[in-house]
Amino acid sequence: MLKLYEKVCGLDVHKASITACIITPEGKEIKTYGTMTADIIEMIEEIKNKGCTHVAMESTGVYWKPIYNLLEAEDIETLVVNAAHIKAVPGRKTDVKDSEWIAELLQHGLLKGSYIPKRDQRELRELVRYRRSLVQERSREVNRLQKVLEGANIKLSNVVSNVLGVSGRKMVEELIKEKDEKDLEVIAQLARGRMQEKIPQIIKALNGTIGKHQKMIIAAQLEHVDFLTKKIEDIDKEVEERMIPFKESLTLLDGIPGVGLRVAQEIVAEIGTDMERFADSSKLSSWAGISPGNNESAGKRKTGKTTKGNKHLKSALTEAARAAAKIKNTYLSAQYKRIAARRGKNRAAIAVGHSILVIVYHILKYNKPFKELGDEYFIKQREKVVMKSAVKRLELLGFKVSLEPKAS
């Protein structure tokens, strides 16, 4: 078989060890290194001394990242390969043989590297992903606080839409203060705006049996929520500064129904703005893991589960899809409703998320704003079918139907 590269290196990466197989015209050399920075630098020096032009490794967890960063700084072409693409070969089930097999596949040009963005975008990704985890943690903490209130039979969430809104927060803080007796009517007067109309219901909702330990838990939870909120705000500022070069793209993406500024930032952080790396929108959606699976046998279409892909991007798109479903008179909300009626809300969210990603691809590639098709798009596409179905239903109810076009 033709060898494309004379000097290559295959790496089998683990948490505490790296097995490197260097193949040159002089032969093979296999050695195991540690994963400390000094060990990785020693390994890279050996790779350079042997004159290796290409290095390949599997995308094992997060363990490949420090190795890739150091190899990238040395301008050595490095492939991070999806483990599923390296077929399992019988008898090659040790670290030494794994690294040897990776090196041989690389030497013959049989490996395809995964999409690894540049360092600036990788740093932006880490910030955006961490911010998302903090937002999720804050939501979980708010849910825990609400659970404690329910345990004290304080039904504030039945009356107030947001327990930690401006009014709700003040009432909760007043409830946990160390006082022998609390005037619930005075606490209820802390309600602001339209909530003042609900003061009688709020007084009933606040009438519970809150214990000392519950007050202590709620105080700790409020402190934790404030801490998380502050950290999210700090990361927001850093992300905004790093997103300045993409301001125009973010404005265009913000025009898609359901896609707010934060989701737009997550999309840009995950895929960048250069769409030339993806041949078409289907390749992008497949990489993101939000395209329908292709499973057909003997002419029968089987389950089409979505493929594995970028779970962070998939989560952001699903969130945007659920938000888009609530916006009236839009193409995306109409698509969500017609699919949800037949297949359920979860499948509808994935389908709309896929549509949003296709829209994102074309917006970023051609630098043009989103064009709304309207909620009547699907009806117009199937005009004759809709008319025939409506007439048939009315005739079944005993009506005689005749149609004539409406005057313009």
C-alpha positions as CSV (number, residue, x, y, z in Angstrom):
1,M,0.0,0.0,0.0
2,L,1.3,3.5,-0.9
3,K,2.8,5.4,2.0
4,L,1.9,9.1,2.0
5,Y,4.1,10.1,4.9
6,E,7.6,8.7,5.6
7,K,7.9,9.8,9.2
8,V,4.8,9.7,11.5
9,C,3.9,9.3,15.1
10,G,0.8,7.7,16.6
11,L,-0.2,8.5,20.2
12,D,-2.4,6.4,22.5
13,V,-3.5,9.0,25.2
14,H,-4.7,8.2,28.7
15,K,-5.1,10.1,31.9
16,A,-1.7,9.2,33.3
17,S,0.3,7.9,30.4
18,I,0.9,8.4,26.6
19,T,2.2,5.6,24.4
20,A,4.0,7.0,21.4
21,C,4.8,4.9,18.3
22,I,7.3,6.7,15.9
23,I,7.6,5.1,12.4
24,T,10.4,6.2,10.1
25,P,12.3,4.4,7.3
26,E,14.8,3.2,9.9
27,G,12.0,1.3,11.8
28,K,9.5,1.6,14.6
29,E,10.2,3.0,18.1
30,I,7.6,2.7,20.8
31,K,7.9,4.4,24.2
32,T,5.6,5.4,27.0
33,Y,5.6,8.9,28.6
34,G,3.8,10.5,31.5
35,T,1.2,13.2,31.1
36,M,2.9,16.0,33.1
37,T,3.9,19.0,31.0
38,A,7.7,18.1,31.3
39,D,6.9,14.6,30.1
40,I,4.9,15.9,27.1
41,I,7.7,18.3,26.2
42,E,10.2,15.5,26.3
43,M,8.0,13.4,24.0
44,I,7.6,16.3,21.5
45,E,11.4,16.8,21.4
46,E,11.8,13.1,20.5
47,I,9.2,13.5,17.8
48,K,11.0,16.5,16.4
49,N,14.4,14.8,16.6
50,K,13.0,11.9,14.6
51,G,11.8,14.3,11.9
52,C,8.1,13.4,12.2
53,T,5.9,15.5,10.0
54,H,2.5,14.2,11.1
55,V,1.1,13.1,14.5
56,A,-2.3,11.4,15.1
57,M,-4.2,10.6,18.3
58,E,-7.7,9.7,19.4
59,S,-10.0,12.3,20.9
60,T,-9.9,10.7,24.4
61,G,-12.0,12.9,26.8
62,V,-10.1,16.1,27.5
63,Y,-6.7,14.4,27.7
64,W,-5.7,15.3,24.1
65,K,-6.0,19.0,24.7
66,P,-2.7,19.8,26.4
67,I,-0.8,17.6,24.0
68,Y,-2.5,19.3,21.0
69,N,-1.7,22.8,22.4
70,L,2.0,22.0,22.7
71,L,2.2,20.3,19.3
72,E,0.4,23.2,17.7
73,A,3.0,25.6,19.0
74,E,5.7,23.6,17.3
75,D,3.9,23.7,13.9
76,I,3.7,20.0,13.7
77,E,0.6,18.8,11.8
78,T,-1.6,17.1,14.3
79,L,-4.7,15.0,13.7
80,V,-7.3,14.4,16.5
81,V,-9.2,11.5,15.2
82,N,-12.7,10.3,16.2
83,A,-12.2,6.9,17.9
84,A,-15.1,5.4,16.0
85,H,-13.3,6.0,12.8
86,I,-10.3,3.8,13.8
87,K,-11.8,0.4,13.4
88,A,-11.1,-2.2,16.1
89,V,-8.7,-4.8,14.8
90,P,-8.5,-8.2,16.6
91,G,-5.4,-8.7,18.6
92,R,-4.6,-5.0,18.9
93,K,-6.0,-4.4,22.4
94,T,-2.9,-3.0,24.2
95,D,-1.7,0.6,24.5
96,V,1.5,-0.3,22.5
97,K,-0.4,-1.9,19.6
98,D,-3.1,0.8,19.6
99,S,-0.4,3.5,19.1
100,E,1.3,1.4,16.4
101,W,-2.0,0.9,14.6
102,I,-2.8,4.6,14.7
103,A,0.7,5.4,13.3
104,E,0.3,2.9,10.5
105,L,-3.1,4.2,9.5
106,L,-1.7,7.8,9.5
107,Q,1.3,6.8,7.4
108,H,-1.0,5.4,4.7
109,G,-3.3,8.5,4.8
110,L,-6.3,6.5,6.1
111,L,-7.1,8.9,9.0
112,K,-9.2,12.0,8.8
113,G,-8.7,14.7,11.5
114,S,-11.6,16.1,13.4
115,Y,-12.4,19.8,13.2
116,I,-10.3,21.6,15.8
117,P,-10.7,25.4,15.8
118,K,-7.9,27.9,16.4
119,R,-6.7,28.7,19.9
120,D,-8.7,31.9,20.2
121,Q,-11.9,30.1,19.4
122,R,-11.1,27.2,21.7
123,E,-10.6,29.7,24.6
124,L,-13.9,31.3,23.7
125,R,-15.6,27.9,23.7
126,E,-14.3,27.2,27.2
127,L,-15.7,30.5,28.5
128,V,-19.1,30.0,26.9
129,R,-19.4,26.4,28.0
130,Y,-18.5,27.3,31.5
131,R,-21.0,30.1,31.6
132,R,-23.7,27.7,30.5
133,S,-22.8,25.3,33.3
134,L,-23.0,28.2,35.8
135,V,-26.4,29.2,34.4
136,Q,-27.6,25.6,34.8
137,E,-26.2,25.4,38.3
138,R,-28.0,28.6,39.3
139,S,-31.3,27.2,38.0
140,R,-30.7,24.1,40.0
141,E,-30.1,26.1,43.2
142,V,-33.2,28.1,42.6
143,N,-35.2,24.9,42.3
144,R,-33.6,23.7,45.6
145,L,-34.7,26.9,47.3
146,Q,-38.2,26.5,46.0
147,K,-38.2,22.9,47.3
148,V,-37.3,24.1,50.8
149,L,-40.1,26.7,50.7
150,E,-42.6,24.0,49.7
151,G,-41.3,21.9,52.7
152,A,-42.2,24.8,54.9
153,N,-45.7,25.0,53.2
154,I,-44.9,28.4,51.9
155,K,-46.8,28.4,48.5
156,L,-45.2,31.6,47.1
157,S,-44.5,30.0,43.7
158,N,-48.3,29.4,43.3
159,V,-48.9,33.1,43.2
160,V,-45.6,34.7,42.1
161,S,-44.2,33.7,38.7
162,N,-40.6,34.2,39.8
163,V,-39.8,33.5,43.4
164,L,-36.5,35.3,43.1
165,G,-37.8,38.3,41.2
166,V,-37.5,41.8,42.8
167,S,-40.7,41.4,44.9
168,G,-40.3,37.6,45.6
169,R,-36.7,38.0,46.7
170,K,-37.6,40.8,49.2
171,M,-40.4,38.7,50.7
172,V,-38.2,35.6,51.1
173,E,-35.5,37.6,52.7
174,E,-38.0,39.1,55.2
175,L,-39.4,35.6,56.0
176,I,-36.0,34.3,57.0
177,K,-35.1,37.2,59.3
178,E,-34.8,36.3,63.0
179,K,-38.1,37.6,64.4
180,D,-40.4,36.1,66.9
181,E,-43.5,37.1,65.0
182,K,-43.9,38.2,61.4
183,D,-46.7,40.4,60.1
184,L,-47.5,38.7,56.8
185,E,-49.6,41.6,55.6
186,V,-46.5,43.9,55.9
187,I,-44.4,41.4,54.0
188,A,-47.0,41.1,51.3
189,Q,-46.9,44.8,50.8
190,L,-43.4,44.4,49.4
191,A,-45.1,43.3,46.2
192,R,-44.5,45.7,43.3
193,G,-46.4,46.5,40.1
194,R,-49.2,44.3,39.0
195,M,-48.4,41.9,41.9
196,Q,-50.1,44.3,44.3
197,E,-53.5,43.0,42.9
198,K,-52.6,39.6,44.4
199,I,-51.8,40.7,47.9
200,P,-54.6,38.7,49.5
201,Q,-53.4,35.5,47.8
202,I,-49.8,36.3,48.7
203,I,-50.7,36.6,52.4
204,K,-52.2,33.1,52.3
205,A,-49.2,31.8,50.4
206,L,-46.8,33.1,53.0
207,N,-48.6,31.5,55.9
208,G,-46.4,28.5,56.5
209,T,-44.4,26.8,59.3
210,I,-40.8,27.7,58.5
211,G,-38.2,26.3,60.9
212,K,-34.8,27.6,62.0
213,H,-32.9,25.0,59.9
214,Q,-34.9,26.0,56.8
215,K,-34.1,29.6,57.3
216,M,-30.4,28.7,57.5
217,I,-30.6,26.6,54.3
218,I,-32.5,29.4,52.4
219,A,-30.0,32.0,53.5
220,A,-27.1,29.8,52.2
221,Q,-29.0,29.2,48.9
222,L,-29.6,32.9,48.4
223,E,-25.9,33.6,49.0
224,H,-25.0,30.8,46.5
225,V,-27.4,32.2,43.9
226,D,-25.8,35.7,44.3
227,F,-22.3,34.3,43.9
228,L,-23.3,32.4,40.7
229,T,-25.0,35.5,39.3
230,K,-21.8,37.6,39.9
231,K,-19.6,35.0,38.2
232,I,-22.0,34.8,35.2
233,E,-21.9,38.6,34.9
234,D,-18.0,38.5,35.0
235,I,-17.9,35.9,32.2
236,D,-20.5,37.8,30.2
237,K,-18.1,40.8,30.1
238,E,-15.2,38.7,29.0
239,V,-17.3,37.0,26.3
240,E,-18.6,40.3,25.0
241,E,-15.0,41.6,24.6
242,R,-13.9,38.5,22.7
243,M,-17.0,38.7,20.5
244,I,-16.4,42.2,19.2
245,P,-14.9,40.9,15.9
246,F,-18.1,38.9,15.3
247,K,-20.5,41.8,16.1
248,E,-22.0,41.8,12.6
249,S,-22.6,38.0,12.6
250,L,-24.2,38.1,16.1
251,T,-26.6,40.8,14.9
252,L,-27.6,38.7,11.9
253,L,-28.1,35.6,14.0
254,D,-30.1,37.5,16.6
255,G,-32.7,38.1,13.9
256,I,-33.6,34.4,13.9
257,P,-36.8,33.8,16.0
258,G,-35.8,32.1,19.2
259,V,-32.1,32.9,18.9
260,G,-31.2,35.6,21.4
261,L,-27.8,37.2,21.9
262,R,-26.6,34.5,24.3
263,V,-27.5,31.6,22.1
264,A,-26.0,33.4,19.1
265,Q,-22.7,33.7,21.1
266,E,-22.8,30.0,21.9
267,I,-23.3,29.2,18.2
268,V,-20.4,31.4,17.0
269,A,-18.2,30.0,19.8
270,E,-18.9,26.4,18.7
271,I,-18.8,26.7,14.9
272,G,-17.1,30.0,14.2
273,T,-18.1,32.2,11.3
274,D,-16.1,30.7,8.4
275,M,-18.5,28.2,6.8
276,E,-16.0,27.2,4.1
277,R,-14.8,24.3,6.4
278,F,-18.3,22.7,5.9
279,A,-19.2,21.6,2.4
280,D,-22.9,22.3,3.0
281,S,-25.5,22.7,5.7
282,S,-26.1,19.0,5.9
283,K,-22.4,18.4,6.8
284,L,-22.6,21.0,9.5
285,S,-25.8,19.6,11.0
286,S,-24.3,16.1,10.9
287,W,-21.2,17.3,12.7
288,A,-23.4,19.0,15.3
289,G,-25.4,15.7,15.8
290,I,-28.7,17.3,15.1
291,S,-29.5,15.7,11.7
292,P,-31.7,12.7,11.4
293,G,-30.0,9.3,11.3
294,N,-29.9,7.3,8.0
295,N,-31.0,3.8,8.7
296,E,-32.7,1.9,5.9
297,S,-32.6,-1.8,5.1
298,A,-34.5,-3.9,2.4
299,G,-36.3,-0.8,1.3
300,K,-37.7,-0.1,4.8
301,R,-37.0,3.0,6.7
302,K,-36.1,2.3,10.3
303,T,-35.6,4.5,13.3
304,G,-33.8,7.7,12.4
305,K,-32.2,8.7,15.8
306,T,-29.9,11.8,15.7
307,T,-26.2,11.0,15.4
308,K,-23.6,11.8,18.0
309,G,-22.1,15.3,17.7
310,N,-21.4,18.5,19.5
311,K,-23.7,18.2,22.6
312,H,-23.1,21.9,23.6
313,L,-24.3,23.2,20.2
314,K,-27.2,20.7,20.2
315,S,-28.3,21.9,23.6
316,A,-28.2,25.6,22.5
317,L,-30.2,24.8,19.3
318,T,-32.8,22.9,21.2
319,E,-33.2,25.8,23.7
320,A,-33.6,28.2,20.7
321,A,-36.2,25.8,19.1
322,R,-38.4,25.8,22.2
323,A,-38.2,29.6,22.4
324,A,-39.0,29.9,18.7
325,A,-42.1,27.7,19.2
326,K,-43.6,30.4,21.5
327,I,-43.3,33.2,18.9
328,K,-46.5,33.5,16.9
329,N,-46.9,33.9,13.2
330,T,-43.4,32.5,12.3
331,Y,-42.3,29.7,10.0
332,L,-40.4,28.0,12.9
333,S,-43.4,28.1,15.3
334,A,-45.6,26.6,12.5
335,Q,-43.0,23.9,11.9
336,Y,-42.8,23.0,15.6
337,K,-46.6,22.8,16.0
338,R,-47.2,20.6,12.9
339,I,-44.4,18.1,14.0
340,A,-45.3,18.2,17.7
341,A,-48.9,17.2,16.9
342,R,-47.7,14.0,15.1
343,R,-44.4,13.1,16.7
344,G,-44.2,14.9,20.1
345,K,-42.5,18.0,21.5
346,N,-39.0,16.5,21.8
347,R,-38.8,15.4,18.2
348,A,-40.3,18.8,17.1
349,A,-37.6,20.7,19.1
350,I,-34.8,18.7,17.4
351,A,-36.4,19.2,14.0
352,V,-36.7,23.0,14.5
353,G,-33.2,23.1,16.0
354,H,-32.0,21.5,12.8
355,S,-33.8,24.1,10.7
356,I,-32.2,26.9,12.8
357,L,-28.8,25.5,12.2
358,V,-29.4,25.4,8.4
359,I,-30.5,29.0,8.6
360,V,-27.4,29.9,10.6
361,Y,-25.2,28.2,8.0
362,H,-26.7,30.3,5.1
363,I,-26.6,33.5,7.1
364,L,-23.0,33.1,8.0
365,K,-21.9,31.9,4.5
366,Y,-23.7,34.6,2.5
367,N,-23.8,37.3,5.2
368,K,-27.5,38.0,4.6
369,P,-30.2,38.6,7.2
370,F,-33.0,36.0,8.0
371,K,-36.1,36.2,5.8
372,E,-39.3,35.3,7.5
373,L,-41.5,33.0,5.5
374,G,-44.5,33.3,7.8
375,D,-46.8,30.7,9.5
376,E,-48.8,30.2,6.3
377,Y,-45.9,28.8,4.4
378,F,-46.8,25.2,4.9
379,I,-50.4,25.8,4.0
380,K,-49.5,27.6,0.8
381,Q,-47.1,24.7,-0.1
382,R,-49.9,22.2,0.2
383,E,-52.8,24.5,-0.8
384,K,-54.7,21.9,-2.9
385,V,-54.4,19.2,-0.3
386,V,-55.6,21.5,2.5
387,M,-58.6,22.7,0.4
388,K,-59.6,19.1,-0.4
389,S,-59.3,18.0,3.2
390,A,-61.3,21.0,4.6
391,V,-64.1,20.4,2.0
392,K,-64.3,16.7,2.8
393,R,-64.6,17.3,6.5
394,L,-67.4,19.8,6.0
395,E,-69.3,17.5,3.7
396,L,-69.0,14.7,6.3
397,L,-70.8,17.1,8.7
398,G,-73.7,17.5,6.2
399,F,-72.7,20.7,4.5
400,K,-72.7,21.4,0.8
401,V,-69.5,23.3,0.0
402,S,-68.6,25.4,-3.0
403,L,-65.4,27.4,-3.2
404,E,-64.7,30.6,-5.0
405,P,-61.6,32.8,-4.7
406,K,-61.7,35.9,-2.4
407,A,-61.7,39.2,-4.2
408,S,-58.3,40.9,-4.1
